Amino acid sequence: MSNNPAACRYCPHERREHMQRWTKGVGWHQWTQPTQEQIKTRMLARHAAGGTR
Ligand SMILES: [Zn+2]
């Protein structure tokens, strides 16, 4: 699970290091913009995980 808002929609890799990747359930794909919902969820998760102490 990734809480990086810049990570791919289908896997935890960022665009600059992505290239073509194979992910279970998705297959070969290029970096795809996450949905607004995913970005929001990731940012909230990151905040909850890191910001409180
Ligand atoms: Zn990906």
mmCIF file of the protein (N, C-alpha, C, O) and its ligand, coordinates in Angstrom:
data_MODEL
# 
_entry.id   MODEL 
# 
loop_
_entity.id 
_entity.type 
_entity.pdbx_number_of_molecules 
1 polymer     1 
2 non-polymer 1 
# 
_entity_poly.entity_id                      1 
_entity_poly.type                           'polypeptide(L)' 
_entity_poly.nstd_linkage                   no 
_entity_poly.nstd_monomer                   no 
_entity_poly.pdbx_seq_one_letter_code       MSNNPAACRYCPHERREHMQRWTKGVGWHQWTQPTQEQIKTRMLARHAAGGTR 
_entity_poly.pdbx_seq_one_letter_code_can   MSNNPAACRYCPHERREHMQRWTKGVGWHQWTQPTQEQIKTRMLARHAAGGTR 
_entity_poly.pdbx_strand_id                 A 
# 
loop_
_entity_poly_seq.entity_id 
_entity_poly_seq.num 
_entity_poly_seq.mon_id 
_entity_poly_seq.hetero 
1 1  MET n 
1 2  SER n 
1 3  ASN n 
1 4  ASN n 
1 5  PRO n 
1 6  ALA n 
1 7  ALA n 
1 8  CYS n 
1 9  ARG n 
1 10 TYR n 
1 11 CYS n 
1 12 PRO n 
1 13 HIS n 
1 14 GLU n 
1 15 ARG n 
1 16 ARG n 
1 17 GLU n 
1 18 HIS n 
1 19 MET n 
1 20 GLN n 
1 21 ARG n 
1 22 TRP n 
1 23 THR n 
1 24 LYS n 
1 25 GLY n 
1 26 VAL n 
1 27 GLY n 
1 28 TRP n 
1 29 HIS n 
1 30 GLN n 
1 31 TRP n 
1 32 THR n 
1 33 GLN n 
1 34 PRO n 
1 35 THR n 
1 36 GLN n 
1 37 GLU n 
1 38 GLN n 
1 39 ILE n 
1 40 LYS n 
1 41 THR n 
1 42 ARG n 
1 43 MET n 
1 44 LEU n 
1 45 ALA n 
1 46 ARG n 
1 47 HIS n 
1 48 ALA n 
1 49 ALA n 
1 50 GLY n 
1 51 GLY n 
1 52 THR n 
1 53 ARG n 
# 
loop_
_struct_asym.id 
_struct_asym.entity_id 
A 1 
B 2 
# 
loop_
_chem_comp.id 
_chem_comp.type 
_chem_comp.mon_nstd_flag 
ALA 'L-peptide linking' y 
ARG 'L-peptide linking' y 
ASN 'L-peptide linking' y 
CYS 'L-peptide linking' y 
GLN 'L-peptide linking' y 
GLU 'L-peptide linking' y 
GLY 'peptide linking'   y 
HIS 'L-peptide linking' y 
ILE 'L-peptide linking' y 
LEU 'L-peptide linking' y 
LYS 'L-peptide linking' y 
MET 'L-peptide linking' y 
PRO 'L-peptide linking' y 
SER 'L-peptide linking' y 
THR 'L-peptide linking' y 
TRP 'L-peptide linking' y 
TYR 'L-peptide linking' y 
VAL 'L-peptide linking' y 
ZN  non-polymer         . 
# 
_pdbx_entity_nonpoly.entity_id   2 
_pdbx_entity_nonpoly.name        ? 
_pdbx_entity_nonpoly.comp_id     ZN 
# 
_pdbx_nonpoly_scheme.asym_id         B 
_pdbx_nonpoly_scheme.entity_id       2 
_pdbx_nonpoly_scheme.mon_id          ZN 
_pdbx_nonpoly_scheme.ndb_seq_num     1 
_pdbx_nonpoly_scheme.pdb_seq_num     101 
_pdbx_nonpoly_scheme.auth_seq_num    101 
_pdbx_nonpoly_scheme.pdb_mon_id      ZN 
_pdbx_nonpoly_scheme.auth_mon_id     ZN 
_pdbx_nonpoly_scheme.pdb_strand_id   A 
_pdbx_nonpoly_scheme.pdb_ins_code    . 
# 
loop_
_atom_site.group_PDB 
_atom_site.id 
_atom_site.type_symbol 
_atom_site.label_atom_id 
_atom_site.label_alt_id 
_atom_site.label_comp_id 
_atom_site.label_asym_id 
_atom_site.label_entity_id 
_atom_site.label_seq_id 
_atom_site.pdbx_PDB_ins_code 
_atom_site.Cartn_x 
_atom_site.Cartn_y 
_atom_site.Cartn_z 
_atom_site.occupancy 
_atom_site.B_iso_or_equiv 
_atom_site.pdbx_formal_charge 
_atom_site.auth_seq_id 
_atom_site.auth_comp_id 
_atom_site.auth_asym_id 
_atom_site.auth_atom_id 
_atom_site.pdbx_PDB_model_num 
ATOM   1   N  N  . MET A 1 1  ? 0.842   -1.208 0.000   1.00 0.00 ? 1   MET A N  1 
ATOM   2   C  CA . MET A 1 1  ? 0.000   0.000  0.000   1.00 0.00 ? 1   MET A CA 1 
ATOM   3   C  C  . MET A 1 1  ? 0.870   1.248  0.000   1.00 0.00 ? 1   MET A C  1 
ATOM   4   O  O  . MET A 1 1  ? 1.796   1.360  0.803   1.00 0.00 ? 1   MET A O  1 
ATOM   5   N  N  . SER A 1 2  ? 0.585   2.160  -0.870  1.00 0.00 ? 2   SER A N  1 
ATOM   6   C  CA . SER A 1 2  ? 1.347   3.399  -0.930  1.00 0.00 ? 2   SER A CA 1 
ATOM   7   C  C  . SER A 1 2  ? 0.472   4.562  -0.514  1.00 0.00 ? 2   SER A C  1 
ATOM   8   O  O  . SER A 1 2  ? -0.710  4.631  -0.851  1.00 0.00 ? 2   SER A O  1 
ATOM   9   N  N  . ASN A 1 3  ? 1.085   5.483  0.235   1.00 0.00 ? 3   ASN A N  1 
ATOM   10  C  CA . ASN A 1 3  ? 0.350   6.717  0.506   1.00 0.00 ? 3   ASN A CA 1 
ATOM   11  C  C  . ASN A 1 3  ? 1.054   7.906  -0.140  1.00 0.00 ? 3   ASN A C  1 
ATOM   12  O  O  . ASN A 1 3  ? 0.936   9.043  0.315   1.00 0.00 ? 3   ASN A O  1 
ATOM   13  N  N  . ASN A 1 4  ? 1.783   7.616  -1.204  1.00 0.00 ? 4   ASN A N  1 
ATOM   14  C  CA . ASN A 1 4  ? 2.401   8.673  -1.988  1.00 0.00 ? 4   ASN A CA 1 
ATOM   15  C  C  . ASN A 1 4  ? 1.399   9.210  -3.010  1.00 0.00 ? 4   ASN A C  1 
ATOM   16  O  O  . ASN A 1 4  ? 0.987   8.482  -3.913  1.00 0.00 ? 4   ASN A O  1 
ATOM   17  N  N  . PRO A 1 5  ? 1.011   10.459 -2.878  1.00 0.00 ? 5   PRO A N  1 
ATOM   18  C  CA . PRO A 1 5  ? 0.001   11.013 -3.785  1.00 0.00 ? 5   PRO A CA 1 
ATOM   19  C  C  . PRO A 1 5  ? 0.460   11.043 -5.242  1.00 0.00 ? 5   PRO A C  1 
ATOM   20  O  O  . PRO A 1 5  ? -0.365  11.129 -6.152  1.00 0.00 ? 5   PRO A O  1 
ATOM   21  N  N  . ALA A 1 6  ? 1.766   10.972 -5.463  1.00 0.00 ? 6   ALA A N  1 
ATOM   22  C  CA . ALA A 1 6  ? 2.291   11.021 -6.833  1.00 0.00 ? 6   ALA A CA 1 
ATOM   23  C  C  . ALA A 1 6  ? 2.468   9.637  -7.439  1.00 0.00 ? 6   ALA A C  1 
ATOM   24  O  O  . ALA A 1 6  ? 2.905   9.510  -8.583  1.00 0.00 ? 6   ALA A O  1 
ATOM   25  N  N  . ALA A 1 7  ? 2.137   8.617  -6.690  1.00 0.00 ? 7   ALA A N  1 
ATOM   26  C  CA . ALA A 1 7  ? 2.314   7.260  -7.192  1.00 0.00 ? 7   ALA A CA 1 
ATOM   27  C  C  . ALA A 1 7  ? 1.258   6.910  -8.239  1.00 0.00 ? 7   ALA A C  1 
ATOM   28  O  O  . ALA A 1 7  ? 0.207   7.544  -8.336  1.00 0.00 ? 7   ALA A O  1 
ATOM   29  N  N  . CYS A 1 8  ? 1.574   5.898  -9.000  1.00 0.00 ? 8   CYS A N  1 
ATOM   30  C  CA . CYS A 1 8  ? 0.692   5.409  -10.055 1.00 0.00 ? 8   CYS A CA 1 
ATOM   31  C  C  . CYS A 1 8  ? -0.654  4.952  -9.486  1.00 0.00 ? 8   CYS A C  1 
ATOM   32  O  O  . CYS A 1 8  ? -0.774  4.592  -8.315  1.00 0.00 ? 8   CYS A O  1 
ATOM   33  N  N  . ARG A 1 9  ? -1.645  4.982  -10.352 1.00 0.00 ? 9   ARG A N  1 
ATOM   34  C  CA . ARG A 1 9  ? -2.975  4.514  -9.972  1.00 0.00 ? 9   ARG A CA 1 
ATOM   35  C  C  . ARG A 1 9  ? -3.002  3.040  -9.596  1.00 0.00 ? 9   ARG A C  1 
ATOM   36  O  O  . ARG A 1 9  ? -3.807  2.614  -8.768  1.00 0.00 ? 9   ARG A O  1 
ATOM   37  N  N  . TYR A 1 10 ? -2.108  2.261  -10.217 1.00 0.00 ? 10  TYR A N  1 
ATOM   38  C  CA . TYR A 1 10 ? -2.174  0.810  -10.067 1.00 0.00 ? 10  TYR A CA 1 
ATOM   39  C  C  . TYR A 1 10 ? -1.076  0.210  -9.215  1.00 0.00 ? 10  TYR A C  1 
ATOM   40  O  O  . TYR A 1 10 ? -1.160  -0.955 -8.826  1.00 0.00 ? 10  TYR A O  1 
ATOM   41  N  N  . CYS A 1 11 ? -0.041  0.992  -8.917  1.00 0.00 ? 11  CYS A N  1 
ATOM   42  C  CA . CYS A 1 11 ? 1.095   0.464  -8.165  1.00 0.00 ? 11  CYS A CA 1 
ATOM   43  C  C  . CYS A 1 11 ? 1.754   1.615  -7.406  1.00 0.00 ? 11  CYS A C  1 
ATOM   44  O  O  . CYS A 1 11 ? 1.406   2.773  -7.638  1.00 0.00 ? 11  CYS A O  1 
ATOM   45  N  N  . PRO A 1 12 ? 2.704   1.326  -6.496  1.00 0.00 ? 12  PRO A N  1 
ATOM   46  C  CA . PRO A 1 12 ? 3.258   2.385  -5.637  1.00 0.00 ? 12  PRO A CA 1 
ATOM   47  C  C  . PRO A 1 12 ? 4.399   3.195  -6.253  1.00 0.00 ? 12  PRO A C  1 
ATOM   48  O  O  . PRO A 1 12 ? 5.062   3.944  -5.535  1.00 0.00 ? 12  PRO A O  1 
ATOM   49  N  N  . HIS A 1 13 ? 4.645   3.071  -7.541  1.00 0.00 ? 13  HIS A N  1 
ATOM   50  C  CA . HIS A 1 13 ? 5.790   3.738  -8.147  1.00 0.00 ? 13  HIS A CA 1 
ATOM   51  C  C  . HIS A 1 13 ? 5.433   5.106  -8.716  1.00 0.00 ? 13  HIS A C  1 
ATOM   52  O  O  . HIS A 1 13 ? 4.363   5.300  -9.294  1.00 0.00 ? 13  HIS A O  1 
ATOM   53  N  N  . GLU A 1 14 ? 6.359   6.049  -8.538  1.00 0.00 ? 14  GLU A N  1 
ATOM   54  C  CA . GLU A 1 14 ? 6.170   7.385  -9.099  1.00 0.00 ? 14  GLU A CA 1 
ATOM   55  C  C  . GLU A 1 14 ? 6.450   7.399  -10.596 1.00 0.00 ? 14  GLU A C  1 
ATOM   56  O  O  . GLU A 1 14 ? 7.085   6.495  -11.140 1.00 0.00 ? 14  GLU A O  1 
ATOM   57  N  N  . ARG A 1 15 ? 5.965   8.438  -11.237 1.00 0.00 ? 15  ARG A N  1 
ATOM   58  C  CA . ARG A 1 15 ? 6.062   8.541  -12.686 1.00 0.00 ? 15  ARG A CA 1 
ATOM   59  C  C  . ARG A 1 15 ? 7.502   8.443  -13.188 1.00 0.00 ? 15  ARG A C  1 
ATOM   60  O  O  . ARG A 1 15 ? 7.781   7.732  -14.154 1.00 0.00 ? 15  ARG A O  1 
ATOM   61  N  N  . ARG A 1 16 ? 8.432   9.175  -12.514 1.00 0.00 ? 16  ARG A N  1 
ATOM   62  C  CA . ARG A 1 16 ? 9.805   9.237  -13.020 1.00 0.00 ? 16  ARG A CA 1 
ATOM   63  C  C  . ARG A 1 16 ? 10.529  7.904  -12.963 1.00 0.00 ? 16  ARG A C  1 
ATOM   64  O  O  . ARG A 1 16 ? 11.493  7.703  -13.703 1.00 0.00 ? 16  ARG A O  1 
ATOM   65  N  N  . GLU A 1 17 ? 10.101  6.997  -12.116 1.00 0.00 ? 17  GLU A N  1 
ATOM   66  C  CA . GLU A 1 17 ? 10.770  5.693  -12.021 1.00 0.00 ? 17  GLU A CA 1 
ATOM   67  C  C  . GLU A 1 17 ? 9.886   4.559  -12.535 1.00 0.00 ? 17  GLU A C  1 
ATOM   68  O  O  . GLU A 1 17 ? 10.214  3.387  -12.350 1.00 0.00 ? 17  GLU A O  1 
ATOM   69  N  N  . HIS A 1 18 ? 8.792   4.891  -13.165 1.00 0.00 ? 18  HIS A N  1 
ATOM   70  C  CA . HIS A 1 18 ? 7.807   3.877  -13.474 1.00 0.00 ? 18  HIS A CA 1 
ATOM   71  C  C  . HIS A 1 18 ? 8.151   3.018  -14.695 1.00 0.00 ? 18  HIS A C  1 
ATOM   72  O  O  . HIS A 1 18 ? 8.281   1.798  -14.590 1.00 0.00 ? 18  HIS A O  1 
ATOM   73  N  N  . MET A 1 19 ? 8.295   3.669  -15.847 1.00 0.00 ? 19  MET A N  1 
ATOM   74  C  CA . MET A 1 19 ? 8.451   2.959  -17.133 1.00 0.00 ? 19  MET A CA 1 
ATOM   75  C  C  . MET A 1 19 ? 7.278   1.998  -17.317 1.00 0.00 ? 19  MET A C  1 
ATOM   76  O  O  . MET A 1 19 ? 6.168   2.254  -16.851 1.00 0.00 ? 19  MET A O  1 
ATOM   77  N  N  . GLN A 1 20 ? 7.550   0.878  -18.014 1.00 0.00 ? 20  GLN A N  1 
ATOM   78  C  CA . GLN A 1 20 ? 6.530   -0.161 -18.139 1.00 0.00 ? 20  GLN A CA 1 
ATOM   79  C  C  . GLN A 1 20 ? 6.661   -1.102 -16.939 1.00 0.00 ? 20  GLN A C  1 
ATOM   80  O  O  . GLN A 1 20 ? 7.760   -1.545 -16.605 1.00 0.00 ? 20  GLN A O  1 
ATOM   81  N  N  . ARG A 1 21 ? 5.558   -1.396 -16.312 1.00 0.00 ? 21  ARG A N  1 
ATOM   82  C  CA . ARG A 1 21 ? 5.608   -2.308 -15.178 1.00 0.00 ? 21  ARG A CA 1 
ATOM   83  C  C  . ARG A 1 21 ? 4.481   -3.311 -15.239 1.00 0.00 ? 21  ARG A C  1 
ATOM   84  O  O  . ARG A 1 21 ? 3.407   -3.052 -15.781 1.00 0.00 ? 21  ARG A O  1 
ATOM   85  N  N  . TRP A 1 22 ? 4.766   -4.477 -14.659 1.00 0.00 ? 22  TRP A N  1 
ATOM   86  C  CA . TRP A 1 22 ? 3.734   -5.497 -14.564 1.00 0.00 ? 22  TRP A CA 1 
ATOM   87  C  C  . TRP A 1 22 ? 3.238   -5.548 -13.131 1.00 0.00 ? 22  TRP A C  1 
ATOM   88  O  O  . TRP A 1 22 ? 4.030   -5.716 -12.203 1.00 0.00 ? 22  TRP A O  1 
ATOM   89  N  N  . THR A 1 23 ? 1.973   -5.407 -12.950 1.00 0.00 ? 23  THR A N  1 
ATOM   90  C  CA . THR A 1 23 ? 1.370   -5.483 -11.624 1.00 0.00 ? 23  THR A CA 1 
ATOM   91  C  C  . THR A 1 23 ? 0.256   -6.523 -11.653 1.00 0.00 ? 23  THR A C  1 
ATOM   92  O  O  . THR A 1 23 ? -0.544  -6.580 -12.587 1.00 0.00 ? 23  THR A O  1 
ATOM   93  N  N  . LYS A 1 24 ? 0.227   -7.327 -10.627 1.00 0.00 ? 24  LYS A N  1 
ATOM   94  C  CA . LYS A 1 24 ? -0.782  -8.373 -10.549 1.00 0.00 ? 24  LYS A CA 1 
ATOM   95  C  C  . LYS A 1 24 ? -2.185  -7.789 -10.635 1.00 0.00 ? 24  LYS A C  1 
ATOM   96  O  O  . LYS A 1 24 ? -2.513  -6.829 -9.936  1.00 0.00 ? 24  LYS A O  1 
ATOM   97  N  N  . GLY A 1 25 ? -3.001  -8.370 -11.489 1.00 0.00 ? 25  GLY A N  1 
ATOM   98  C  CA . GLY A 1 25 ? -4.365  -7.894 -11.635 1.00 0.00 ? 25  GLY A CA 1 
ATOM   99  C  C  . GLY A 1 25 ? -4.518  -6.783 -12.668 1.00 0.00 ? 25  GLY A C  1 
ATOM   100 O  O  . GLY A 1 25 ? -5.622  -6.495 -13.132 1.00 0.00 ? 25  GLY A O  1 
ATOM   101 N  N  . VAL A 1 26 ? -3.390  -6.162 -13.021 1.00 0.00 ? 26  VAL A N  1 
ATOM   102 C  CA . VAL A 1 26 ? -3.424  -5.062 -13.989 1.00 0.00 ? 26  VAL A CA 1 
ATOM   103 C  C  . VAL A 1 26 ? -2.684  -5.437 -15.264 1.00 0.00 ? 26  VAL A C  1 
ATOM   104 O  O  . VAL A 1 26 ? -3.116  -5.110 -16.370 1.00 0.00 ? 26  VAL A O  1 
ATOM   105 N  N  . GLY A 1 27 ? -1.543  -6.139 -15.088 1.00 0.00 ? 27  GLY A N  1 
ATOM   106 C  CA . GLY A 1 27 ? -0.709  -6.490 -16.227 1.00 0.00 ? 27  GLY A CA 1 
ATOM   107 C  C  . GLY A 1 27 ? 0.247   -5.360 -16.564 1.00 0.00 ? 27  GLY A C  1 
ATOM   108 O  O  . GLY A 1 27 ? 0.517   -4.502 -15.724 1.00 0.00 ? 27  GLY A O  1 
ATOM   109 N  N  . TRP A 1 28 ? 0.758   -5.353 -17.777 1.00 0.00 ? 28  TRP A N  1 
ATOM   110 C  CA . TRP A 1 28 ? 1.695   -4.322 -18.194 1.00 0.00 ? 28  TRP A CA 1 
ATOM   111 C  C  . TRP A 1 28 ? 0.976   -3.002 -18.352 1.00 0.00 ? 28  TRP A C  1 
ATOM   112 O  O  . TRP A 1 28 ? -0.092  -2.927 -18.959 1.00 0.00 ? 28  TRP A O  1 
ATOM   113 N  N  . HIS A 1 29 ? 1.569   -1.970 -17.801 1.00 0.00 ? 29  HIS A N  1 
ATOM   114 C  CA . HIS A 1 29 ? 0.940   -0.649 -17.906 1.00 0.00 ? 29  HIS A CA 1 
ATOM   115 C  C  . HIS A 1 29 ? 1.985   0.436  -17.756 1.00 0.00 ? 29  HIS A C  1 
ATOM   116 O  O  . HIS A 1 29 ? 3.078   0.183  -17.249 1.00 0.00 ? 29  HIS A O  1 
ATOM   117 N  N  . GLN A 1 30 ? 1.667   1.615  -18.182 1.00 0.00 ? 30  GLN A N  1 
ATOM   118 C  CA . GLN A 1 30 ? 2.499   2.778  -17.922 1.00 0.00 ? 30  GLN A CA 1 
ATOM   119 C  C  . GLN A 1 30 ? 1.895   3.556  -16.774 1.00 0.00 ? 30  GLN A C  1 
ATOM   120 O  O  . GLN A 1 30 ? 0.755   3.316  -16.374 1.00 0.00 ? 30  GLN A O  1 
ATOM   121 N  N  . TRP A 1 31 ? 2.678   4.499  -16.242 1.00 0.00 ? 31  TRP A N  1 
ATOM   122 C  CA . TRP A 1 31 ? 2.177   5.319  -15.133 1.00 0.00 ? 31  TRP A CA 1 
ATOM   123 C  C  . TRP A 1 31 ? 0.846   5.961  -15.513 1.00 0.00 ? 31  TRP A C  1 
ATOM   124 O  O  . TRP A 1 31 ? 0.698   6.550  -16.584 1.00 0.00 ? 31  TRP A O  1 
ATOM   125 N  N  . THR A 1 32 ? -0.091  5.833  -14.625 1.00 0.00 ? 32  THR A N  1 
ATOM   126 C  CA . THR A 1 32 ? -1.415  6.377  -14.862 1.00 0.00 ? 32  THR A CA 1 
ATOM   127 C  C  . THR A 1 32 ? -1.783  7.304  -13.717 1.00 0.00 ? 32  THR A C  1 
ATOM   128 O  O  . THR A 1 32 ? -1.575  6.981  -12.547 1.00 0.00 ? 32  THR A O  1 
ATOM   129 N  N  . GLN A 1 33 ? -2.320  8.431  -14.059 1.00 0.00 ? 33  GLN A N  1 
ATOM   130 C  CA . GLN A 1 33 ? -2.730  9.402  -13.040 1.00 0.00 ? 33  GLN A CA 1 
ATOM   131 C  C  . GLN A 1 33 ? -3.742  8.772  -12.091 1.00 0.00 ? 33  GLN A C  1 
ATOM   132 O  O  . GLN A 1 33 ? -4.733  8.191  -12.533 1.00 0.00 ? 33  GLN A O  1 
ATOM   133 N  N  . PRO A 1 34 ? -3.492  8.887  -10.780 1.00 0.00 ? 34  PRO A N  1 
ATOM   134 C  CA . PRO A 1 34 ? -4.469  8.362  -9.822  1.00 0.00 ? 34  PRO A CA 1 
ATOM   135 C  C  . PRO A 1 34 ? -5.764  9.172  -9.874  1.00 0.00 ? 34  PRO A C  1 
ATOM   136 O  O  . PRO A 1 34 ? -5.775  10.322 -10.314 1.00 0.00 ? 34  PRO A O  1 
ATOM   137 N  N  . THR A 1 35 ? -6.826  8.568  -9.430  1.00 0.00 ? 35  THR A N  1 
ATOM   138 C  CA . THR A 1 35 ? -8.094  9.299  -9.366  1.00 0.00 ? 35  THR A CA 1 
ATOM   139 C  C  . THR A 1 35 ? -8.032  10.345 -8.250  1.00 0.00 ? 35  THR A C  1 
ATOM   140 O  O  . THR A 1 35 ? -7.216  10.226 -7.336  1.00 0.00 ? 35  THR A O  1 
ATOM   141 N  N  . GLN A 1 36 ? -8.860  11.334 -8.318  1.00 0.00 ? 36  GLN A N  1 
ATOM   142 C  CA . GLN A 1 36 ? -8.912  12.351 -7.262  1.00 0.00 ? 36  GLN A CA 1 
ATOM   143 C  C  . GLN A 1 36 ? -9.175  11.700 -5.908  1.00 0.00 ? 36  GLN A C  1 
ATOM   144 O  O  . GLN A 1 36 ? -8.645  12.122 -4.880  1.00 0.00 ? 36  GLN A O  1 
ATOM   145 N  N  . GLU A 1 37 ? -9.992  10.680 -5.938  1.00 0.00 ? 37  GLU A N  1 
ATOM   146 C  CA . GLU A 1 37 ? -10.315 9.947  -4.712  1.00 0.00 ? 37  GLU A CA 1 
ATOM   147 C  C  . GLU A 1 37 ? -9.065  9.274  -4.135  1.00 0.00 ? 37  GLU A C  1 
ATOM   148 O  O  . GLU A 1 37 ? -8.835  9.300  -2.926  1.00 0.00 ? 37  GLU A O  1 
ATOM   149 N  N  . GLN A 1 38 ? -8.265  8.672  -5.017  1.00 0.00 ? 38  GLN A N  1 
ATOM   150 C  CA . GLN A 1 38 ? -7.023  8.031  -4.555  1.00 0.00 ? 38  GLN A CA 1 
ATOM   151 C  C  . GLN A 1 38 ? -6.045  9.047  -3.982  1.00 0.00 ? 38  GLN A C  1 
ATOM   152 O  O  . GLN A 1 38 ? -5.428  8.806  -2.945  1.00 0.00 ? 38  GLN A O  1 
ATOM   153 N  N  . ILE A 1 39 ? -5.905  10.173 -4.652  1.00 0.00 ? 39  ILE A N  1 
ATOM   154 C  CA . ILE A 1 39 ? -5.001  11.224 -4.169  1.00 0.00 ? 39  ILE A CA 1 
ATOM   155 C  C  . ILE A 1 39 ? -5.435  11.691 -2.789  1.00 0.00 ? 39  ILE A C  1 
ATOM   156 O  O  . ILE A 1 39 ? -4.619  11.830 -1.878  1.00 0.00 ? 39  ILE A O  1 
ATOM   157 N  N  . LYS A 1 40 ? -6.702  11.926 -2.654  1.00 0.00 ? 40  LYS A N  1 
ATOM   158 C  CA . LYS A 1 40 ? -7.255  12.403 -1.386  1.00 0.00 ? 40  LYS A CA 1 
ATOM   159 C  C  . LYS A 1 40 ? -7.019  11.378 -0.269  1.00 0.00 ? 40  LYS A C  1 
ATOM   160 O  O  . LYS A 1 40 ? -6.569  11.719 0.825   1.00 0.00 ? 40  LYS A O  1 
ATOM   161 N  N  . THR A 1 41 ? -7.333  10.123 -0.572  1.00 0.00 ? 41  THR A N  1 
ATOM   162 C  CA . THR A 1 41 ? -7.150  9.054  0.413   1.00 0.00 ? 41  THR A CA 1 
ATOM   163 C  C  . THR A 1 41 ? -5.686  8.917  0.823   1.00 0.00 ? 41  THR A C  1 
ATOM   164 O  O  . THR A 1 41 ? -5.370  8.751  2.002   1.00 0.00 ? 41  THR A O  1 
ATOM   165 N  N  . ARG A 1 42 ? -4.798  8.988  -0.171  1.00 0.00 ? 42  ARG A N  1 
ATOM   166 C  CA . ARG A 1 42 ? -3.364  8.869  0.114   1.00 0.00 ? 42  ARG A CA 1 
ATOM   167 C  C  . ARG A 1 42 ? -2.858  10.032 0.964   1.00 0.00 ? 42  ARG A C  1 
ATOM   168 O  O  . ARG A 1 42 ? -2.072  9.839  1.891   1.00 0.00 ? 42  ARG A O  1 
ATOM   169 N  N  . MET A 1 43 ? -3.312  11.223 0.643   1.00 0.00 ? 43  MET A N  1 
ATOM   170 C  CA . MET A 1 43 ? -2.864  12.385 1.411   1.00 0.00 ? 43  MET A CA 1 
ATOM   171 C  C  . MET A 1 43 ? -3.355  12.315 2.852   1.00 0.00 ? 43  MET A C  1 
ATOM   172 O  O  . MET A 1 43 ? -2.631  12.660 3.787   1.00 0.00 ? 43  MET A O  1 
ATOM   173 N  N  . LEU A 1 44 ? -4.578  11.870 3.013   1.00 0.00 ? 44  LEU A N  1 
ATOM   174 C  CA . LEU A 1 44 ? -5.119  11.703 4.367   1.00 0.00 ? 44  LEU A CA 1 
ATOM   175 C  C  . LEU A 1 44 ? -4.349  10.629 5.125   1.00 0.00 ? 44  LEU A C  1 
ATOM   176 O  O  . LEU A 1 44 ? -4.035  10.795 6.303   1.00 0.00 ? 44  LEU A O  1 
ATOM   177 N  N  . ALA A 1 45 ? -4.048  9.526  4.442   1.00 0.00 ? 45  ALA A N  1 
ATOM   178 C  CA . ALA A 1 45 ? -3.306  8.418  5.069   1.00 0.00 ? 45  ALA A CA 1 
ATOM   179 C  C  . ALA A 1 45 ? -1.912  8.870  5.473   1.00 0.00 ? 45  ALA A C  1 
ATOM   180 O  O  . ALA A 1 45 ? -1.428  8.546  6.558   1.00 0.00 ? 45  ALA A O  1 
ATOM   181 N  N  . ARG A 1 46 ? -1.274  9.624  4.585   1.00 0.00 ? 46  ARG A N  1 
ATOM   182 C  CA . ARG A 1 46 ? 0.071   10.129 4.870   1.00 0.00 ? 46  ARG A CA 1 
ATOM   183 C  C  . ARG A 1 46 ? 0.053   11.067 6.080   1.00 0.00 ? 46  ARG A C  1 
ATOM   184 O  O  . ARG A 1 46 ? 0.919   11.002 6.953   1.00 0.00 ? 46  ARG A O  1 
ATOM   185 N  N  . HIS A 1 47 ? -0.925  11.912 6.104   1.00 0.00 ? 47  HIS A N  1 
ATOM   186 C  CA . HIS A 1 47 ? -1.065  12.851 7.207   1.00 0.00 ? 47  HIS A CA 1 
ATOM   187 C  C  . HIS A 1 47 ? -1.284  12.107 8.522   1.00 0.00 ? 47  HIS A C  1 
ATOM   188 O  O  . HIS A 1 47 ? -0.674  12.427 9.542   1.00 0.00 ? 47  HIS A O  1 
ATOM   189 N  N  . ALA A 1 48 ? -2.162  11.113 8.479   1.00 0.00 ? 48  ALA A N  1 
ATOM   190 C  CA . ALA A 1 48 ? -2.467  10.324 9.675   1.00 0.00 ? 48  ALA A CA 1 
ATOM   191 C  C  . ALA A 1 48 ? -1.249  9.549  10.154  1.00 0.00 ? 48  ALA A C  1 
ATOM   192 O  O  . ALA A 1 48 ? -1.033  9.399  11.357  1.00 0.00 ? 48  ALA A O  1 
ATOM   193 N  N  . ALA A 1 49 ? -0.449  9.054  9.202   1.00 0.00 ? 49  ALA A N  1 
ATOM   194 C  CA . ALA A 1 49 ? 0.705   8.231  9.546   1.00 0.00 ? 49  ALA A CA 1 
ATOM   195 C  C  . ALA A 1 49 ? 1.890   9.063  10.069  1.00 0.00 ? 49  ALA A C  1 
ATOM   196 O  O  . ALA A 1 49 ? 2.597   8.631  10.980  1.00 0.00 ? 49  ALA A O  1 
ATOM   197 N  N  . GLY A 1 50 ? 2.100   10.227 9.504   1.00 0.00 ? 50  GLY A N  1 
ATOM   198 C  CA . GLY A 1 50 ? 3.340   10.924 9.796   1.00 0.00 ? 50  GLY A CA 1 
ATOM   199 C  C  . GLY A 1 50 ? 3.218   12.224 10.561  1.00 0.00 ? 50  GLY A C  1 
ATOM   200 O  O  . GLY A 1 50 ? 4.185   12.657 11.189  1.00 0.00 ? 50  GLY A O  1 
ATOM   201 N  N  . GLY A 1 51 ? 2.075   12.850 10.528  1.00 0.00 ? 51  GLY A N  1 
ATOM   202 C  CA . GLY A 1 51 ? 2.013   14.228 10.980  1.00 0.00 ? 51  GLY A CA 1 
ATOM   203 C  C  . GLY A 1 51 ? 1.736   14.474 12.445  1.00 0.00 ? 51  GLY A C  1 
ATOM   204 O  O  . GLY A 1 51 ? 1.759   15.618 12.898  1.00 0.00 ? 51  GLY A O  1 
ATOM   205 N  N  . THR A 1 52 ? 1.475   13.417 13.191  1.00 0.00 ? 52  THR A N  1 
ATOM   206 C  CA . THR A 1 52 ? 0.913   13.646 14.521  1.00 0.00 ? 52  THR A CA 1 
ATOM   207 C  C  . THR A 1 52 ? 1.913   13.667 15.668  1.00 0.00 ? 52  THR A C  1 
ATOM   208 O  O  . THR A 1 52 ? 1.523   13.926 16.807  1.00 0.00 ? 52  THR A O  1 
ATOM   209 N  N  . ARG A 1 53 ? 3.185   13.403 15.406  1.00 0.00 ? 53  ARG A N  1 
ATOM   210 C  CA . ARG A 1 53 ? 4.135   13.529 16.501  1.00 0.00 ? 53  ARG A CA 1 
ATOM   211 C  C  . ARG A 1 53 ? 5.441   14.080 16.023  1.00 0.00 ? 53  ARG A C  1 
ATOM   212 O  O  . ARG A 1 53 ? 6.365   14.255 16.818  1.00 0.00 ? 53  ARG A O  1 
HETATM 213 ZN ZN . ZN  B 2 .  ? 1.936   1.641  -12.148 1.00 0.00 2 101 ZN  A ZN 1 
# 
